[in-house]
Structure formats: C-alpha cells, structure tokens
C-alpha cells in the first residue's frame, strides 16, 4: 500500500496570522519600553497607579500607530482617529487583564513595588493574546 508523501501544511492564512502575531509581539516589545519609560517618568508625580494608567494610554497609542503601518499594513478602514479609538476600545479587555496584573503585583509584592518594570512586563504578557485577536478581528480586518 502506497502512502501519500508527507506534505508540509501550505496554509497562507495560517502563515499570515503567525507572521502578524510575531510583528504584533515586536511592536509590543517596543510598547513595553514606552510603557516602562512612562511609568518611571511619571511615578514621582502621579504615583505608580496613576503613572500606570497614563503609561498604558501612551504605549497603546504607540502600539496602534506601529501596528497600523507595519503589523496590519493595508488593513482596516476608516479615518485614523476612529481606528485609534476602536483600537483603544477593543483593547479594553486587554487593559483590564494587563493593568489588573500590574496593580495586583504592585500591591502584593514588595519586590515588584521596588521594581515596577516587573509589573509592566507581567501585565503586557498577560494581555497580549487578547489584544492581538481583538485588534485583528475588530480594528484591522
């Protein structure tokens, strides 16, 4: 009995999603740096919680702009301002996960309170998957 030759999966849609996810993650890494720098810059004036909220908005806006021109280039419709607003709204779930982890770690871990970069990183990782699928499905379709 002859067996069919093994063939690698040739699914361009699947490959596109994987490529977008890696680009999204790369943009997220830069967003992490923006987020962290903003937390450290504003923590003295606003405290860690206030700085965390502002930093998230700055980083999310940066991520939207980079995802618009690189990760999901050529996708999405409408005026850029509406797309930005849709990005922030659809990432609200990711925000809750991201900043929930951030706030819990700041509140309960003296180590993380001393080094808030750990809370920023943990929150970013926790919210990344939800944010990717939200952006792909509702913003850059």
N, CA, C and O atoms as a GROMACS GRO file, in nm:
protein
  564
    1UNK      N    1   0.085  -0.116   0.000
    1UNK     CA    2   0.000   0.000   0.000
    1UNK      C    3   0.090   0.123   0.000
    1UNK      O    4   0.176   0.138   0.087
    2UNK      N    5   0.069   0.209  -0.098
    2UNK     CA    6   0.149   0.331  -0.108
    2UNK      C    7   0.091   0.438  -0.016
    2UNK      O    8  -0.030   0.460  -0.012
    3UNK      N    9   0.180   0.503   0.057
    3UNK     CA   10   0.140   0.613   0.145
    3UNK      C   11   0.163   0.744   0.070
    3UNK      O   12   0.263   0.758  -0.001
    4UNK      N   13   0.074   0.836   0.084
    4UNK     CA   14   0.096   0.966   0.020
    4UNK      C   15   0.219   1.033   0.082
    4UNK      O   16   0.245   1.016   0.201
    5UNK      N   17   0.293   1.108   0.001
    5UNK     CA   18   0.412   1.174   0.057
    5UNK      C   19   0.371   1.277   0.161
    5UNK      O   20   0.266   1.341   0.152
    6UNK      N   21   0.459   1.291   0.260
    6UNK     CA   22   0.435   1.390   0.363
    6UNK      C   23   0.444   1.529   0.302
    6UNK      O   24   0.539   1.559   0.230
    7UNK      N   25   0.347   1.612   0.330
    7UNK     CA   26   0.350   1.749   0.280
    7UNK      C   27   0.334   1.844   0.396
    7UNK      O   28   0.248   1.827   0.482
    8UNK      N   29   0.418   1.943   0.397
    8UNK     CA   30   0.405   2.048   0.499
    8UNK      C   31   0.276   2.124   0.472
    8UNK      O   32   0.233   2.138   0.357
    9UNK      N   33   0.216   2.172   0.576
    9UNK     CA   34   0.093   2.247   0.563
    9UNK      C   35   0.121   2.376   0.487
    9UNK      O   36   0.205   2.456   0.527
   10UNK      N   37   0.049   2.396   0.379
   10UNK     CA   38   0.066   2.517   0.300
   10UNK      C   39  -0.061   2.600   0.313
   10UNK      O   40  -0.146   2.601   0.224
   11UNK      N   41  -0.072   2.667   0.422
   11UNK     CA   42  -0.191   2.746   0.451
   11UNK      C   43  -0.149   2.891   0.470
   11UNK      O   44  -0.105   2.930   0.578
   12UNK      N   45  -0.163   2.969   0.365
   12UNK     CA   46  -0.118   3.109   0.370
   12UNK      C   47  -0.190   3.187   0.479
   12UNK      O   48  -0.130   3.275   0.542
   13UNK      N   49  -0.315   3.159   0.502
   13UNK     CA   50  -0.389   3.228   0.608
   13UNK      C   51  -0.327   3.202   0.744
   13UNK      O   52  -0.312   3.293   0.825
   14UNK      N   53  -0.291   3.077   0.768
   14UNK     CA   54  -0.228   3.039   0.894
   14UNK      C   55  -0.092   3.107   0.907
   14UNK      O   56  -0.057   3.157   1.014
   15UNK      N   57  -0.016   3.109   0.798
   15UNK     CA   58   0.116   3.174   0.799
   15UNK      C   59   0.102   3.324   0.822
   15UNK      O   60   0.185   3.384   0.891
   16UNK      N   61   0.000   3.384   0.765
   16UNK     CA   62  -0.024   3.527   0.784
   16UNK      C   63  -0.051   3.559   0.929
   16UNK      O   64   0.004   3.655   0.982
   17UNK      N   65  -0.134   3.480   0.994
   17UNK     CA   66  -0.166   3.503   1.134
   17UNK      C   67  -0.040   3.491   1.220
   17UNK      O   68  -0.017   3.573   1.309
   18UNK      N   69   0.041   3.391   1.194
   18UNK     CA   70   0.164   3.373   1.270
   18UNK      C   71   0.259   3.492   1.249
   18UNK      O   72   0.316   3.543   1.345
   19UNK      N   73   0.275   3.534   1.125
   19UNK     CA   74   0.362   3.649   1.095
   19UNK      C   75   0.309   3.775   1.164
   19UNK      O   76   0.386   3.852   1.222
   20UNK      N   77   0.179   3.795   1.158
   20UNK     CA   78   0.119   3.912   1.224
   20UNK      C   79   0.139   3.905   1.375
   20UNK      O   80   0.167   4.006   1.439
   21UNK      N   81   0.125   3.786   1.432
   21UNK     CA   82   0.142   3.771   1.576
   21UNK      C   83   0.285   3.806   1.617
   21UNK      O   84   0.306   3.872   1.719
   22UNK      N   85   0.383   3.763   1.539
   22UNK     CA   86   0.522   3.797   1.572
   22UNK      C   87   0.550   3.946   1.553
   22UNK      O   88   0.622   4.005   1.634
   23UNK      N   89   0.493   4.007   1.449
   23UNK     CA   90   0.510   4.152   1.433
   23UNK      C   91   0.440   4.225   1.547
   23UNK      O   92   0.493   4.322   1.601
   24UNK      N   93   0.322   4.178   1.583
   24UNK     CA   94   0.247   4.237   1.694
   24UNK      C   95   0.329   4.227   1.822
   24UNK      O   96   0.334   4.322   1.901
   25UNK      N   97   0.392   4.114   1.843
   25UNK     CA   98   0.478   4.096   1.961
   25UNK      C   99   0.598   4.187   1.958
   25UNK      O  100   0.639   4.238   2.062
   26UNK      N  101   0.656   4.209   1.841
   26UNK     CA  102   0.769   4.301   1.828
   26UNK      C  103   0.727   4.444   1.860
   26UNK      O  104   0.797   4.516   1.930
   27UNK      N  105   0.613   4.483   1.807
   27UNK     CA  106   0.559   4.615   1.838
   27UNK      C  107   0.531   4.623   1.988
   27UNK      O  108   0.558   4.725   2.051
   28UNK      N  109   0.477   4.516   2.043
   28UNK     CA  110   0.450   4.512   2.186
   28UNK      C  111   0.576   4.527   2.270
   28UNK      O  112   0.572   4.588   2.377
   29UNK      N  113   0.687   4.472   2.223
   29UNK     CA  114   0.814   4.487   2.295
   29UNK      C  115   0.856   4.634   2.299
   29UNK      O  116   0.903   4.683   2.401
   30UNK      N  117   0.838   4.703   2.187
   30UNK     CA  118   0.868   4.846   2.186
   30UNK      C  119   0.769   4.921   2.276
   30UNK      O  120   0.807   5.012   2.349
   31UNK      N  121   0.642   4.880   2.269
   31UNK     CA  122   0.541   4.939   2.356
   31UNK      C  123   0.575   4.918   2.503
   31UNK      O  124   0.550   5.006   2.586
   32UNK      N  125   0.631   4.803   2.534
   32UNK     CA  126   0.677   4.774   2.671
   32UNK      C  127   0.781   4.878   2.715
   32UNK      O  128   0.776   4.927   2.827
   33UNK      N  129   0.874   4.910   2.625
   33UNK     CA  130   0.976   5.010   2.659
   33UNK      C  131   0.913   5.148   2.680
   33UNK      O  132   0.950   5.220   2.773
   34UNK      N  133   0.818   5.184   2.594
   34UNK     CA  134   0.747   5.312   2.609
   34UNK      C  135   0.669   5.313   2.740
   34UNK      O  136   0.672   5.411   2.814
   35UNK      N  137   0.600   5.204   2.768
   35UNK     CA  138   0.521   5.189   2.890
   35UNK      C  139   0.610   5.204   3.013
   35UNK      O  140   0.579   5.282   3.103
   36UNK      N  141   0.720   5.131   3.015
   36UNK     CA  142   0.811   5.134   3.129
   36UNK      C  143   0.871   5.273   3.148
   36UNK      O  144   0.875   5.324   3.260
   37UNK      N  145   0.918   5.334   3.040
   37UNK     CA  146   0.978   5.467   3.050
   37UNK      C  147   0.877   5.569   3.102
   37UNK      O  148   0.912   5.657   3.181
   38UNK      N  149   0.752   5.556   3.058
   38UNK     CA  150   0.648   5.650   3.103
   38UNK      C  151   0.616   5.628   3.250
   38UNK      O  152   0.600   5.725   3.324
   39UNK      N  153   0.607   5.503   3.294
   39UNK     CA  154   0.583   5.475   3.437
   39UNK      C  155   0.693   5.538   3.521
   39UNK      O  156   0.664   5.608   3.618
   40UNK      N  157   0.817   5.515   3.484
   40UNK     CA  158   0.928   5.568   3.562
   40UNK      C  159   0.932   5.721   3.558
   40UNK      O  160   0.966   5.785   3.657
   41UNK      N  161   0.897   5.780   3.442
   41UNK     CA  162   0.899   5.925   3.430
   41UNK      C  163   0.789   5.992   3.513
   41UNK      O  164   0.809   6.102   3.565
   42UNK      N  165   0.673   5.927   3.525
   42UNK     CA  166   0.558   5.989   3.592
   42UNK      C  167   0.533   5.940   3.734
   42UNK      O  168   0.452   6.000   3.805
   43UNK      N  169   0.600   5.835   3.778
   43UNK     CA  170   0.573   5.776   3.909
   43UNK      C  171   0.591   5.876   4.023
   43UNK      O  172   0.512   5.877   4.117
   44UNK      N  173   0.692   5.960   4.016
   44UNK     CA  174   0.714   6.058   4.122
   44UNK      C  175   0.600   6.158   4.134
   44UNK      O  176   0.564   6.197   4.245
   45UNK      N  177   0.544   6.198   4.023
   45UNK     CA  178   0.437   6.298   4.023
   45UNK      C  179   0.299   6.237   4.044
   45UNK      O  180   0.214   6.297   4.110
   46UNK      N  181   0.275   6.118   3.988
   46UNK     CA  182   0.140   6.060   3.990
   46UNK      C  183   0.127   5.936   4.076
   46UNK      O  184   0.015   5.886   4.094
   47UNK      N  185   0.236   5.883   4.129
   47UNK     CA  186   0.233   5.755   4.199
   47UNK      C  187   0.232   5.643   4.096
   47UNK      O  188   0.211   5.666   3.977
   48UNK      N  189   0.256   5.522   4.142
   48UNK     CA  190   0.266   5.411   4.049
   48UNK      C  191   0.134   5.376   3.979
   48UNK      O  192   0.135   5.333   3.864
   49UNK      N  193   0.021   5.395   4.048
   49UNK     CA  194  -0.106   5.362   3.984
   49UNK      C  195  -0.144   5.466   3.878
   49UNK      O  196  -0.183   5.428   3.767
   50UNK      N  197  -0.133   5.593   3.909
   50UNK     CA  198  -0.163   5.698   3.812
   50UNK      C  199  -0.068   5.692   3.692
   50UNK      O  200  -0.110   5.705   3.577
   51UNK      N  201   0.060   5.671   3.722
   51UNK     CA  202   0.158   5.658   3.615
   51UNK      C  203   0.127   5.538   3.527
   51UNK      O  204   0.146   5.542   3.406
   52UNK      N  205   0.079   5.429   3.589
   52UNK     CA  206   0.045   5.309   3.514
   52UNK      C  207  -0.068   5.330   3.415
   52UNK      O  208  -0.064   5.277   3.305
   53UNK      N  209  -0.168   5.408   3.453
   53UNK     CA  210  -0.281   5.435   3.363
   53UNK      C  211  -0.236   5.522   3.245
   53UNK      O  212  -0.266   5.490   3.130
   54UNK      N  213  -0.165   5.630   3.274
   54UNK     CA  214  -0.118   5.718   3.168
   54UNK      C  215  -0.022   5.642   3.076
   54UNK      O  216  -0.029   5.655   2.954
   55UNK      N  217   0.067   5.565   3.136
   55UNK     CA  218   0.166   5.490   3.058
   55UNK      C  219   0.097   5.392   2.964
   55UNK      O  220   0.141   5.374   2.850
   56UNK      N  221  -0.009   5.328   3.011
   56UNK     CA  222  -0.081   5.235   2.924
   56UNK      C  223  -0.137   5.308   2.803
   56UNK      O  224  -0.126   5.258   2.691
   57UNK      N  225  -0.196   5.426   2.822
   57UNK     CA  226  -0.253   5.502   2.711
   57UNK      C  227  -0.146   5.545   2.612
   57UNK      O  228  -0.166   5.539   2.491
   58UNK      N  229  -0.032   5.588   2.663
   58UNK     CA  230   0.078   5.628   2.576
   58UNK      C  231   0.130   5.508   2.497
   58UNK      O  232   0.148   5.516   2.375
   59UNK      N  233   0.152   5.396   2.566
   59UNK     CA  234   0.203   5.276   2.499
   59UNK      C  235   0.100   5.219   2.401
   59UNK      O  236   0.137   5.178   2.291
   60UNK      N  237  -0.027   5.217   2.438
   60UNK     CA  238  -0.130   5.165   2.348
   60UNK      C  239  -0.140   5.250   2.222
   60UNK      O  240  -0.160   5.197   2.113
   61UNK      N  241  -0.127   5.380   2.236
   61UNK     CA  242  -0.132   5.469   2.120
   61UNK      C  243  -0.011   5.447   2.029
   61UNK      O  244  -0.023   5.445   1.907
   62UNK      N  245   0.104   5.430   2.090
   62UNK     CA  246   0.226   5.399   2.014
   62UNK      C  247   0.208   5.266   1.940
   62UNK      O  248   0.240   5.255   1.822
   63UNK      N  249   0.157   5.166   2.012
   63UNK     CA  250   0.137   5.034   1.951
   63UNK      C  251   0.037   5.040   1.836
   63UNK      O  252   0.057   4.976   1.733
   64UNK      N  253  -0.070   5.117   1.854
   64UNK     CA  254  -0.168   5.129   1.746
   64UNK      C  255  -0.100   5.185   1.620
   64UNK      O  256  -0.116   5.131   1.511
   65UNK      N  257  -0.023   5.293   1.637
   65UNK     CA  258   0.041   5.356   1.521
   65UNK      C  259   0.136   5.259   1.451
   65UNK      O  260   0.135   5.250   1.328
   66UNK      N  261   0.216   5.187   1.527
   66UNK     CA  262   0.311   5.093   1.466
   66UNK      C  263   0.241   4.972   1.405
   66UNK      O  264   0.280   4.924   1.299
   67UNK      N  265   0.136   4.923   1.471
   67UNK     CA  266   0.060   4.812   1.414
   67UNK      C  267  -0.011   4.854   1.286
   67UNK      O  268  -0.024   4.775   1.192
   68UNK      N  269  -0.055   4.978   1.282
   68UNK     CA  270  -0.123   5.030   1.162
   68UNK      C  271  -0.029   5.033   1.042
   68UNK      O  272  -0.069   4.995   0.932
   69UNK      N  273   0.096   5.076   1.062
   69UNK     CA  274   0.187   5.091   0.949
   69UNK      C  275   0.272   4.968   0.922
   69UNK      O  276   0.333   4.958   0.815
   70UNK      N  277   0.278   4.872   1.017
   70UNK     CA  278   0.366   4.757   0.996
   70UNK      C  279   0.292   4.624   1.010
   70UNK      O  280   0.284   4.548   0.914
   71UNK      N  281   0.240   4.595   1.127
   71UNK     CA  282   0.180   4.464   1.152
   71UNK      C  283   0.062   4.436   1.059
   71UNK      O  284   0.055   4.331   0.997
   72UNK      N  285  -0.030   4.530   1.050
   72UNK     CA  286  -0.152   4.512   0.973
   72UNK      C  287  -0.159   4.611   0.855
   72UNK      O  288  -0.267   4.657   0.819
   73UNK      N  289  -0.044   4.642   0.797
   73UNK     CA  290  -0.035   4.739   0.687
   73UNK      C  291  -0.137   4.706   0.579
   73UNK      O  292  -0.149   4.593   0.533
   74UNK      N  293  -0.211   4.810   0.539
   74UNK     CA  294  -0.308   4.795   0.431
   74UNK      C  295  -0.442   4.738   0.476
   74UNK      O  296  -0.532   4.722   0.394
   75UNK      N  297  -0.454   4.706   0.603
   75UNK     CA  298  -0.582   4.651   0.653
   75UNK      C  299  -0.650   4.755   0.739
   75UNK      O  300  -0.585   4.845   0.793
   76UNK      N  301  -0.777   4.742   0.751
   76UNK     CA  302  -0.854   4.836   0.832
   76UNK      C  303  -0.907   4.949   0.747
   76UNK      O  304  -0.844   4.990   0.649
   77UNK      N  305  -1.021   4.997   0.786
   77UNK     CA  306  -1.085   5.103   0.709
   77UNK      C  307  -1.118   5.220   0.800
   77UNK      O  308  -1.114   5.210   0.923
   78UNK      N  309  -1.150   5.330   0.736
   78UNK     CA  310  -1.195   5.446   0.810
   78UNK      C  311  -1.083   5.541   0.846
   78UNK      O  312  -0.965   5.513   0.825
   79UNK      N  313  -1.123   5.652   0.899
   79UNK     CA  314  -1.030   5.757   0.941
   79UNK      C  315  -0.940   5.705   1.054
   79UNK      O  316  -0.983   5.628   1.139
   80UNK      N  317  -0.816   5.749   1.052
   80UNK     CA  318  -0.717   5.703   1.151
   80UNK      C  319  -0.763   5.730   1.294
   80UNK      O  320  -0.741   5.647   1.382
   81UNK      N  321  -0.827   5.844   1.319
   81UNK     CA  322  -0.872   5.876   1.454
   81UNK      C  323  -0.976   5.774   1.503
   81UNK      O  324  -0.972   5.733   1.619
   82UNK      N  325  -1.067   5.735   1.415
   82UNK     CA  326  -1.168   5.636   1.453
   82UNK      C  327  -1.103   5.499   1.474
   82UNK      O  328  -1.142   5.423   1.563
   83UNK      N  329  -1.005   5.469   1.391
   83UNK     CA  330  -0.935   5.341   1.406
   83UNK      C  331  -0.860   5.337   1.539
   83UNK      O  332  -0.861   5.235   1.607
   84UNK      N  333  -0.795   5.448   1.575
   84UNK     CA  334  -0.725   5.458   1.703
   84UNK      C  335  -0.822   5.438   1.818
   84UNK      O  336  -0.795   5.363   1.912
   85UNK      N  337  -0.937   5.506   1.810
   85UNK     CA  338  -1.039   5.492   1.916
   85UNK      C  339  -1.089   5.348   1.924
   85UNK      O  340  -1.105   5.295   2.034
   86UNK      N  341  -1.114   5.285   1.808
   86UNK     CA  342  -1.158   5.145   1.806
   86UNK      C  343  -1.052   5.054   1.867
   86UNK      O  344  -1.085   4.960   1.938
   87UNK      N  345  -0.925   5.083   1.839
   87UNK     CA  346  -0.814   5.005   1.896
   87UNK      C  347  -0.816   5.014   2.048
   87UNK      O  348  -0.804   4.912   2.116
   88UNK      N  349  -0.831   5.135   2.102
   88UNK     CA  350  -0.834   5.151   2.247
   88UNK      C  351  -0.956   5.082   2.309
   88UNK      O  352  -0.945   5.017   2.413
   89UNK      N  353  -1.071   5.096   2.244
   89UNK     CA  354  -1.194   5.034   2.297
   89UNK      C  355  -1.185   4.882   2.292
   89UNK      O  356  -1.218   4.814   2.390
   90UNK      N  357  -1.140   4.828   2.179
   90UNK     CA  358  -1.135   4.682   2.168
   90UNK      C  359  -1.027   4.621   2.256
   90UNK      O  360  -1.032   4.503   2.288
   91UNK      N  361  -0.930   4.702   2.294
   91UNK     CA  362  -0.826   4.653   2.383
   91UNK      C  363  -0.860   4.676   2.530
   91UNK      O  364  -0.775   4.656   2.617
   92UNK      N  365  -0.983   4.716   2.557
   92UNK     CA  366  -1.025   4.737   2.696
   92UNK      C  367  -1.012   4.609   2.779
   92UNK      O  368  -0.971   4.613   2.895
   93UNK      N  369  -1.046   4.496   2.719
   93UNK     CA  370  -1.030   4.368   2.790
   93UNK      C  371  -0.884   4.341   2.822
   93UNK      O  372  -0.850   4.297   2.932
   94UNK      N  373  -0.799   4.366   2.724
   94UNK     CA  374  -0.656   4.350   2.746
   94UNK      C  375  -0.605   4.448   2.851
   94UNK      O  376  -0.516   4.415   2.930
   95UNK      N  377  -0.663   4.569   2.851
   95UNK     CA  378  -0.626   4.669   2.952
   95UNK      C  379  -0.660   4.617   3.092
   95UNK      O  380  -0.579   4.628   3.184
   96UNK      N  381  -0.780   4.562   3.107
   96UNK     CA  382  -0.821   4.511   3.238
   96UNK      C  383  -0.727   4.399   3.284
   96UNK      O  384  -0.684   4.397   3.399
   97UNK      N  385  -0.696   4.308   3.194
   97UNK     CA  386  -0.603   4.200   3.228
   97UNK      C  387  -0.463   4.258   3.257
   97UNK      O  388  -0.402   4.226   3.359
   98UNK      N  389  -0.415   4.341   3.166
   98UNK     CA  390  -0.281   4.399   3.178
   98UNK      C  391  -0.266   4.476   3.309
   98UNK      O  392  -0.177   4.447   3.389
   99UNK      N  393  -0.353   4.574   3.330
   99UNK     CA  394  -0.337   4.657   3.449
   99UNK      C  395  -0.389   4.590   3.576
   99UNK      O  396  -0.354   4.631   3.686
  100UNK      N  397  -0.472   4.488   3.562
  100UNK     CA  398  -0.509   4.409   3.680
  100UNK      C  399  -0.390   4.335   3.735
  100UNK      O  400  -0.366   4.335   3.856
  101UNK      N  401  -0.314   4.272   3.646
  101UNK     CA  402  -0.192   4.203   3.687
  101UNK      C  403  -0.092   4.304   3.742
  101UNK      O  404  -0.031   4.281   3.846
  102UNK      N  405  -0.076   4.417   3.672
  102UNK     CA  406   0.014   4.524   3.716
  102UNK      C  407  -0.021   4.569   3.859
  102UNK      O  408   0.065   4.572   3.947
  103UNK      N  409  -0.148   4.604   3.882
  103UNK     CA  410  -0.191   4.656   4.012
  103UNK      C  411  -0.177   4.552   4.122
  103UNK      O  412  -0.134   4.584   4.233
  104UNK      N  413  -0.212   4.428   4.092
  104UNK     CA  414  -0.200   4.322   4.193
  104UNK      C  415  -0.055   4.301   4.233
  104UNK      O  416  -0.023   4.286   4.351
  105UNK      N  417   0.033   4.300   4.136
  105UNK     CA  418   0.174   4.281   4.168
  105UNK      C  419   0.232   4.400   4.245
  105UNK      O  420   0.310   4.380   4.339
  106UNK      N  421   0.194   4.521   4.207
  106UNK     CA  422   0.240   4.640   4.280
  106UNK      C  423   0.190   4.634   4.425
  106UNK      O  424   0.265   4.665   4.518
  107UNK      N  425   0.064   4.593   4.444
  107UNK     CA  426   0.003   4.591   4.577
  107UNK      C  427   0.059   4.481   4.667
  107UNK      O  428   0.074   4.501   4.788
  108UNK      N  429   0.089   4.365   4.610
  108UNK     CA  430   0.120   4.250   4.694
  108UNK      C  431   0.265   4.203   4.692
  108UNK      O  432   0.302   4.113   4.766
  109UNK      N  433   0.347   4.262   4.608
  109UNK     CA  434   0.485   4.219   4.601
  109UNK      C  435   0.580   4.335   4.629
  109UNK      O  436   0.591   4.427   4.548
  110UNK      N  437   0.648   4.332   4.742
  110UNK     CA  438   0.745   4.439   4.771
  110UNK      C  439   0.854   4.447   4.664
  110UNK      O  440   0.900   4.556   4.631
  111UNK      N  441   0.895   4.333   4.610
  111UNK     CA  442   0.996   4.332   4.505
  111UNK      C  443   0.947   4.408   4.382
  111UNK      O  444   1.019   4.491   4.326
  112UNK      N  445   0.825   4.379   4.340
  112UNK     CA  446   0.768   4.444   4.222
  112UNK      C  447   0.742   4.591   4.249
  112UNK      O  448   0.759   4.674   4.160
  113UNK      N  449   0.700   4.624   4.371
  113UNK     CA  450   0.680   4.764   4.406
  113UNK      C  451   0.812   4.841   4.393
  113UNK      O  452   0.813   4.956   4.350
  114UNK      N  453   0.921   4.777   4.429
  114UNK     CA  454   1.052   4.840   4.417
  114UNK      C  455   1.101   4.844   4.272
  114UNK      O  456   1.177   4.934   4.235
  115UNK      N  457   1.057   4.749   4.191
  115UNK     CA  458   1.098   4.739   4.050
  115UNK      C  459   0.973   4.727   3.963
  115UNK      O  460   0.942   4.617   3.916
  116UNK      N  461   0.902   4.837   3.940
  116UNK     CA  462   0.775   4.830   3.866
  116UNK      C  463   0.787   4.777   3.724
  116UNK      O  464   0.686   4.738   3.665
  117UNK      N  465   0.907   4.774   3.668
  117UNK     CA  466   0.925   4.716   3.535
  117UNK      C  467   0.875   4.572   3.533
  117UNK      O  468   0.827   4.525   3.430
  118UNK      N  469   0.886   4.502   3.644
  118UNK     CA  470   0.838   4.363   3.652
  118UNK      C  471   0.686   4.357   3.637
  118UNK      O  472   0.633   4.267   3.572
  119UNK      N  473   0.617   4.454   3.697
  119UNK     CA  474   0.470   4.459   3.685
  119UNK      C  475   0.428   4.497   3.544
  119UNK      O  476   0.332   4.442   3.491
  120UNK      N  477   0.501   4.589   3.482
  120UNK     CA  478   0.471   4.628   3.344
  120UNK      C  479   0.487   4.508   3.252
  120UNK      O  480   0.401   4.482   3.167
  121UNK      N  481   0.596   4.434   3.269
  121UNK     CA  482   0.622   4.317   3.184
  121UNK      C  483   0.515   4.209   3.203
  121UNK      O  484   0.463   4.156   3.105
  122UNK      N  485   0.484   4.178   3.326
  122UNK     CA  486   0.385   4.074   3.353
  122UNK      C  487   0.248   4.112   3.297
  122UNK      O  488   0.179   4.028   3.240
  123UNK      N  489   0.210   4.238   3.313
  123UNK     CA  490   0.082   4.284   3.260
  123UNK      C  491   0.078   4.278   3.108
  123UNK      O  492  -0.022   4.237   3.049
  124UNK      N  493   0.187   4.318   3.044
  124UNK     CA  494   0.193   4.317   2.898
  124UNK      C  495   0.179   4.176   2.843
  124UNK      O  496   0.105   4.153   2.747
  125UNK      N  497   0.248   4.084   2.903
  125UNK     CA  498   0.241   3.944   2.859
  125UNK      C  499   0.100   3.888   2.882
  125UNK      O  500   0.047   3.817   2.796
  126UNK      N  501   0.041   3.921   2.995
  126UNK     CA  502  -0.092   3.870   3.028
  126UNK      C  503  -0.199   3.920   2.930
  126UNK      O  504  -0.290   3.845   2.896
  127UNK      N  505  -0.188   4.044   2.883
  127UNK     CA  506  -0.290   4.100   2.794
  127UNK      C  507  -0.263   4.084   2.646
  127UNK      O  508  -0.349   4.116   2.565
  128UNK      N  509  -0.145   4.035   2.607
  128UNK     CA  510  -0.104   4.034   2.467
  128UNK      C  511  -0.195   3.952   2.376
  128UNK      O  512  -0.238   4.003   2.272
  129UNK      N  513  -0.225   3.830   2.411
  129UNK     CA  514  -0.307   3.745   2.324
  129UNK      C  515  -0.444   3.803   2.300
  129UNK      O  516  -0.492   3.807   2.186
  130UNK      N  517  -0.508   3.848   2.405
  130UNK     CA  518  -0.640   3.908   2.392
  130UNK      C  519  -0.634   4.033   2.304
  130UNK      O  520  -0.721   4.053   2.220
  131UNK      N  521  -0.532   4.116   2.324
  131UNK     CA  522  -0.518   4.237   2.243
  131UNK      C  523  -0.494   4.205   2.095
  131UNK      O  524  -0.548   4.272   2.008
  132UNK      N  525  -0.412   4.102   2.067
  132UNK     CA  526  -0.385   4.066   1.928
  132UNK      C  527  -0.514   4.025   1.858
  132UNK      O  528  -0.544   4.075   1.749
  133UNK      N  529  -0.588   3.935   1.917
  133UNK     CA  530  -0.709   3.887   1.850
  133UNK      C  531  -0.816   3.995   1.841
  133UNK      O  532  -0.893   3.998   1.744
  134UNK      N  533  -0.823   4.084   1.938
  134UNK     CA  534  -0.916   4.197   1.931
  134UNK      C  535  -0.878   4.291   1.817
  134UNK      O  536  -0.964   4.332   1.739
  135UNK      N  537  -0.749   4.325   1.808
  135UNK     CA  538  -0.703   4.416   1.704
  135UNK      C  539  -0.726   4.355   1.566
  135UNK      O  540  -0.772   4.422   1.474
  136UNK      N  541  -0.693   4.228   1.553
  136UNK     CA  542  -0.705   4.160   1.423
  136UNK      C  543  -0.851   4.148   1.380
  136UNK      O  544  -0.883   4.165   1.262
  137UNK      N  545  -0.938   4.120   1.472
  137UNK     CA  546  -1.078   4.094   1.439
  137UNK      C  547  -1.161   4.222   1.423
  137UNK      O  548  -1.246   4.231   1.334
  138UNK      N  549  -1.135   4.321   1.509
  138UNK     CA  550  -1.224   4.438   1.514
  138UNK      C  551  -1.164   4.569   1.463
  138UNK      O  552  -1.238   4.662   1.432
  139UNK      N  553  -1.033   4.578   1.454
  139UNK     CA  554  -0.972   4.704   1.415
  139UNK      C  555  -0.909   4.694   1.276
  139UNK      O  556  -0.936   4.777   1.189
  140UNK      N  557  -0.827   4.593   1.255
  140UNK     CA  558  -0.752   4.579   1.130
  140UNK      C  559  -0.804   4.460   1.051
  140UNK      O  560  -0.728   4.367   1.022
  141UNK      N  561  -0.930   4.461   1.016
  141UNK     CA  562  -0.989   4.349   0.942
  141UNK      C  563  -0.989   4.374   0.795
  141UNK      O  564  -1.036   4.289   0.718
   0.00000   0.00000   0.00000
